[in-house]
Amino acid sequence: MKKLNIGILGYGFMGRAHSNAYHKVNHFFDLKYQPILKAVCARNADNAKAFAEKWGYESVVTDWRKLIERDDVDLIDICTPNNTHAEIALAAARAGKMILCEKPLALNAEEAEKMVAAVEKAKVANMVWYNYRRCPAVVLAKQLIDEGKLGRIFHYRAKFLQDWTINPDLPQGGAALWRLDVKAAGSGVTGDLLAHCIDTAMWLNGSIDSVSAMTETFIKERKHQLTGKVEKVGIDDACAFLARFSNGSLATFESTRYARGHKALYTFEINGEHASIFWDLHDLHRLQYFDHRDEGRVRGWRSIHVSDGDQPYMKNWWVPGLQIGYEHSFVHQVADFLAGLADGKPARPDFKDGLATDYVTDAVLKSARMGQWEKVKKVK
Ligand SMILES: NC(=O)c1ccc[n+]([C@@H]2O[C@H](COP(=O)([O-])OP(=O)(O)OC[C@H]3O[C@@H](n4cnc5c(N)ncnc54)[C@H](O)[C@@H]3O)[C@@H](O)[C@H]2O)c1
C-alpha cells in the first residue's frame, strides 16, 4: 500500500470523526493507499498534544502555515470553523497538497469560487465532507432513483431540526460556540444544516434553479464568549425555503435550532410518479419505500433494513442484519476518496460540488433579505 500522509487541522467534533475514519478504513476496505496520521495542527499546543497521543498522530504543529510547508505531509484535512477554510485551502493548493475540507466549503460562494480556481490550477485532489451521501440507506435511495424506480419526481421535502440554542443566555463565539457568531460561521442554520440537505438533494434530484426563503433570528443579542460584550446576533436561527429543481419538481426545505425535542432530525422524503422514499437520520440504516406498482392487497410503506451484503457498502462490514452508524459515513468517504486516487476517478462531492451548494445557500440568504424569489447561479 502507498502511504498517504495526513495533516489535520482542528481536533473538535470533526477532527475526531475524520481521525476515526483514517484509522478504520484499511481494516474494512481493500485499498491501494493507507492514511498515515502525520501531524495535527491546533492553536493550543497542550490540547493538540493530548489529541495526538489519544489518536496516534506522530507530531503536533501550532501554526497551520508550518503544517502546509512540511514535505512529509501529502494531504491537508480542514476541520476548523468555516471562516478559516478558504485561507487554508488556498495556501494548501499553492503548496500542491491534496485537500479534504469540511462543509460548508466557505463562508460564501465568492470565497468558494476562489477555492475551486485554486485546486483546479494546482491540479490537486479535493473533496468536501458532505458525509450523508455515504450513509448506505441514502446511497440505496440514489440507486433506486437512478434506476427509474420512482419515475418522474414531483416533490422533494427536507428538514434538519435541532433545539440547542433556545436558551437566550447561551453566549456566541469562541470554542464550541463559533456557530452562533456570523463572522466565524458565515450564516446560521442555512450554511450549517441546510447545506447538508441541499447537497444530498442535488445529488439525488439534480440542480436547483430558484429559491424563495424566509429566515428569523429569534434571540437578537448574545454575549460574545471572546469579547465578553453583548453583541448583535448575525446568524439565521431558522430558515425555510421553497425551491424549484431543474427537473420540474417542487421542494420545501426547513431548518431550525428552536424545535424543542429534536437534536439532529435530518429527514427527506421524495415523491415520484411510481414510488416514494423517506429517510431519517435518527434511524439512518433504514430506508422507507412505497411502490404503487406492488400488488394492491400488500401495498404499503416498507421499512428496508439496509444491512445486507448486496446493499451499498455493507459487504465491507459485519454479517447481514447487523447495522452500522453515523461514524461509518466518514469511513466510507475516506474509502471512496482513496479508491478514486488509485483508479483516477476522483470521488465527489469535490470543491465544485461544494461551490454549487454555496450558490444555493447564498441565493437562499439573499431571497430572505430581499423578500423575493432568487435564481441560483450554476457552476461553470
Ligand atoms: N460533515 C458534518 O456532518 C459536520 C459536522 C460538524 C461540523 N462540520 C464542519 O466541520 C468544521 C468544524 O466543526 P466542528 O464541529 O468540528 O467544530 P469544533 O468546534 O468541534 O472544533 C473546531 C476545531 O477548530 C479549532 N479552531 C481553529 N480556529 C478556531 C476558531 N477561530 N474558533 C474556534 N475553534 C477554532 C478548535 O480549536 C477545534 O479544534 C466546520 O466547518 C463545520 O461546519 C461538519
The ligand as a MOL file (V3000), in Angstrom:
LIG
                    3D

  0  0  0     0  0            999 V3000
M  V30 BEGIN CTAB
M  V30 COUNTS 44 48 0 0 0
M  V30 BEGIN ATOM
M  V30 1 N -19.7970 16.8930 7.9770 0
M  V30 2 C -20.5080 17.1100 9.0560 0
M  V30 3 O -21.5160 16.4780 9.3020 0
M  V30 4 C -20.0660 18.1660 10.0310 0
M  V30 5 C -20.4450 18.0860 11.3780 0
M  V30 6 C -19.9480 19.0460 12.2570 0
M  V30 7 C -19.1390 20.0650 11.7960 0
M  V30 8 N -18.8310 20.1240 10.4680 0 CHG=1
M  V30 9 C -17.9330 21.2050 9.9750 0
M  V30 10 O -16.6080 20.9430 10.4520 0
M  V30 11 C -15.9340 22.1490 10.7700 0
M  V30 12 C -15.5030 22.1070 12.2400 0
M  V30 13 O -16.6560 21.8950 13.0430 0
M  V30 14 P -16.5700 21.0960 14.4380 0
M  V30 15 O -17.9780 20.7480 14.8040 0
M  V30 16 O -15.5630 20.0320 14.3580 0 CHG=-1
M  V30 17 O -16.0830 22.2750 15.3830 0
M  V30 18 P -15.4220 22.1490 16.8280 0
M  V30 19 O -15.7350 23.4390 17.4940 0
M  V30 20 O -15.7990 20.8620 17.4890 0
M  V30 21 O -13.8660 22.0710 16.5050 0
M  V30 22 C -13.2330 23.1430 15.8510 0
M  V30 23 C -11.7290 22.9630 15.9190 0
M  V30 24 O -11.1540 24.0750 15.2440 0
M  V30 25 C -10.2410 24.7430 16.1310 0
M  V30 26 N -10.2790 26.1780 15.7860 0
M  V30 27 C -9.4500 26.7960 14.9450 0
M  V30 28 N -9.7320 28.0980 14.8380 0
M  V30 29 C -10.7840 28.3130 15.6030 0
M  V30 30 C -11.5460 29.4640 15.9160 0
M  V30 31 N -11.2350 30.6650 15.3690 0
M  V30 32 N -12.6180 29.3310 16.7410 0
M  V30 33 C -12.9310 28.1360 17.2890 0
M  V30 34 N -12.2190 27.0000 17.0260 0
M  V30 35 C -11.1570 27.0930 16.2120 0
M  V30 36 C -10.7020 24.4000 17.5230 0
M  V30 37 O -9.6460 24.5220 18.4640 0
M  V30 38 C -11.1660 22.9610 17.3300 0
M  V30 39 O -10.0630 22.0830 17.3670 0
M  V30 40 C -16.9250 23.2760 10.4410 0
M  V30 41 O -16.6700 23.7570 9.1650 0
M  V30 42 C -18.2820 22.5860 10.4900 0
M  V30 43 O -19.2560 23.2160 9.6850 0
M  V30 44 C -19.2760 19.2040 9.6060 0
M  V30 END ATOM
M  V30 BEGIN BOND
M  V30 1 1 1 2
M  V30 2 2 2 3
M  V30 3 1 2 4
M  V30 4 1 4 5
M  V30 5 2 4 44
M  V30 6 2 5 6
M  V30 7 1 6 7
M  V30 8 2 7 8
M  V30 9 1 8 9
M  V30 10 1 8 44
M  V30 11 1 9 10
M  V30 12 1 9 42
M  V30 13 1 10 11
M  V30 14 1 11 12
M  V30 15 1 11 40
M  V30 16 1 12 13
M  V30 17 1 13 14
M  V30 18 2 14 15
M  V30 19 1 14 16
M  V30 20 1 14 17
M  V30 21 1 17 18
M  V30 22 2 18 19
M  V30 23 1 18 20
M  V30 24 1 18 21
M  V30 25 1 21 22
M  V30 26 1 22 23
M  V30 27 1 23 24
M  V30 28 1 23 38
M  V30 29 1 24 25
M  V30 30 1 25 26
M  V30 31 1 25 36
M  V30 32 1 26 27
M  V30 33 1 26 35
M  V30 34 2 27 28
M  V30 35 1 28 29
M  V30 36 1 29 30
M  V30 37 2 29 35
M  V30 38 1 30 31
M  V30 39 2 30 32
M  V30 40 1 32 33
M  V30 41 2 33 34
M  V30 42 1 34 35
M  V30 43 1 36 37
M  V30 44 1 36 38
M  V30 45 1 38 39
M  V30 46 1 40 41
M  V30 47 1 40 42
M  V30 48 1 42 43
M  V30 END BOND
M  V30 END CTAB
M  END
